[in-house]
């Protein structure tokens, strides 16, 4: 199908195809968002645990909404910074 973009925009078949794809994409997105809202999840993920980020199918840009954000804590436990590590590891060091 060697059509130019302008010719494709004038074809009703092509416009129906694009519209059907967009509607299907938005339906899938809405199903994941409903699951997120109903189950109080912390992020939108699929059944395998993969993080899902959806883009606007028309503008080819990411949605800037609460469903596209992920919160991650950067707080870590204090690492041991004294000789108490010897209580955990049996290193069998001896003095020289």
C-alpha positions as a Markdown table, in Angstrom:
| # | Residue | x | y | z |
|---|---|---|---|---|
| 1 | Unk | 0.0 | 0.0 | 0.0 |
| 2 | Unk | 2.1 | 2.9 | -1.2 |
| 3 | Unk | 0.0 | 5.7 | 0.2 |
| 4 | Unk | 1.2 | 9.1 | 1.4 |
| 5 | Unk | 0.1 | 10.3 | 4.8 |
| 6 | Unk | -2.4 | 12.8 | 3.3 |
| 7 | Unk | -4.0 | 10.0 | 1.2 |
| 8 | Unk | -4.2 | 7.8 | 4.3 |
| 9 | Unk | -5.9 | 10.5 | 6.2 |
| 10 | Unk | -8.6 | 10.7 | 3.5 |
| 11 | Unk | -9.3 | 6.9 | 3.5 |
| 12 | Unk | -12.3 | 5.9 | 5.6 |
| 13 | Unk | -11.0 | 2.3 | 5.9 |
| 14 | Unk | -7.7 | 3.6 | 7.4 |
| 15 | Unk | -9.4 | 6.0 | 9.7 |
| 16 | Unk | -11.7 | 3.2 | 11.0 |
| 17 | Unk | -8.7 | 1.0 | 11.6 |
| 18 | Unk | -6.9 | 3.7 | 13.5 |
| 19 | Unk | -10.0 | 4.5 | 15.5 |
| 20 | Unk | -10.6 | 0.8 | 16.4 |
| 21 | Unk | -6.9 | 0.4 | 17.5 |
| 22 | Unk | -7.1 | 3.5 | 19.6 |
| 23 | Unk | -10.4 | 2.4 | 21.3 |
| 24 | Unk | -9.0 | -1.1 | 22.0 |
| 25 | Unk | -5.8 | 0.5 | 23.5 |
| 26 | Unk | -7.8 | 2.8 | 25.7 |
| 27 | Unk | -10.1 | 0.0 | 26.8 |
| 28 | Unk | -7.1 | -2.1 | 27.9 |
| 29 | Unk | -5.7 | 1.0 | 29.7 |
| 30 | Unk | -9.0 | 1.6 | 31.5 |
| 31 | Unk | -9.2 | -2.1 | 32.6 |
| 32 | Unk | -5.8 | -1.8 | 34.3 |
| 33 | Unk | -6.7 | 1.5 | 35.9 |
| 34 | Unk | -10.0 | 0.0 | 37.2 |
| 35 | Unk | -8.0 | -2.9 | 38.7 |
| 36 | Unk | -5.6 | -0.4 | 40.3 |
| 37 | Unk | -8.4 | 1.6 | 41.8 |
| 38 | Unk | -10.4 | -1.4 | 43.0 |
| 39 | Unk | -7.5 | -3.3 | 44.6 |
| 40 | Unk | -5.7 | -0.2 | 46.1 |
| 41 | Unk | -2.5 | -1.1 | 44.3 |
| 42 | Unk | 0.6 | 1.0 | 44.6 |
| 43 | Unk | 1.2 | 1.1 | 40.8 |
| 44 | Unk | -0.4 | -0.1 | 37.5 |
| 45 | Unk | 1.1 | -3.5 | 36.8 |
| 46 | Unk | 0.2 | -6.5 | 34.7 |
| 47 | Unk | -0.3 | -10.1 | 35.9 |
| 48 | Unk | 3.5 | -10.8 | 35.8 |
| 49 | Unk | 4.3 | -7.7 | 37.9 |
| 50 | Unk | 5.6 | -5.6 | 35.0 |
| 51 | Unk | 5.1 | -1.9 | 35.5 |
| 52 | Unk | 2.8 | -0.4 | 32.9 |
| 53 | Unk | 3.1 | 3.1 | 31.5 |
| 54 | Unk | 0.7 | 4.1 | 28.9 |
| 55 | Unk | 1.1 | 6.7 | 26.2 |
| 56 | Unk | -1.5 | 8.8 | 24.4 |
| 57 | Unk | -2.1 | 6.9 | 21.2 |
| 58 | Unk | -2.8 | 10.1 | 19.2 |
| 59 | Unk | -0.1 | 12.5 | 20.5 |
| 60 | Unk | 2.6 | 9.9 | 21.2 |
| 61 | Unk | 3.3 | 11.4 | 24.6 |
| 62 | Unk | 3.0 | 9.8 | 28.0 |
| 63 | Unk | 0.0 | 10.5 | 30.1 |
| 64 | Unk | 0.8 | 12.9 | 33.0 |
| 65 | Unk | -1.6 | 11.4 | 35.6 |
| 66 | Unk | -1.5 | 9.6 | 38.9 |
| 67 | Unk | -1.5 | 6.2 | 37.0 |
| 68 | Unk | 1.9 | 7.0 | 35.4 |
| 69 | Unk | 3.7 | 7.8 | 38.6 |
| 70 | Unk | 5.7 | 5.4 | 40.7 |
| 71 | Unk | 6.7 | 6.1 | 44.3 |
| 72 | Unk | 9.9 | 4.5 | 45.6 |
| 73 | Unk | 11.4 | 4.9 | 49.0 |
| 74 | Unk | 15.1 | 5.9 | 49.0 |
| 75 | Unk | 15.4 | 5.2 | 52.8 |
| 76 | Unk | 17.9 | 2.4 | 53.6 |
| 77 | Unk | 18.9 | 0.8 | 56.8 |
| 78 | Unk | 22.1 | 2.0 | 58.5 |
| 79 | Unk | 25.0 | -0.2 | 57.6 |
| 80 | Unk | 27.3 | -1.4 | 60.3 |
| 81 | Unk | 30.2 | 1.0 | 60.7 |
| 82 | Unk | 31.9 | -0.6 | 63.8 |
| 83 | Unk | 33.4 | -3.9 | 64.9 |
| 84 | Unk | 30.0 | -5.5 | 65.5 |
| 85 | Unk | 30.3 | -7.2 | 62.1 |
| 86 | Unk | 32.5 | -9.7 | 63.9 |
| 87 | Unk | 29.4 | -10.9 | 65.7 |
| 88 | Unk | 27.8 | -11.9 | 62.4 |
| 89 | Unk | 30.8 | -13.2 | 60.4 |
| 90 | Unk | 33.2 | -15.8 | 61.7 |
| 91 | Unk | 36.2 | -14.7 | 59.8 |
| 92 | Unk | 38.8 | -16.4 | 62.0 |
| 93 | Unk | 41.3 | -13.6 | 61.8 |
| 94 | Unk | 44.3 | -13.7 | 64.1 |
| 95 | Unk | 46.8 | -11.1 | 65.0 |
| 96 | Unk | 50.1 | -11.1 | 63.1 |
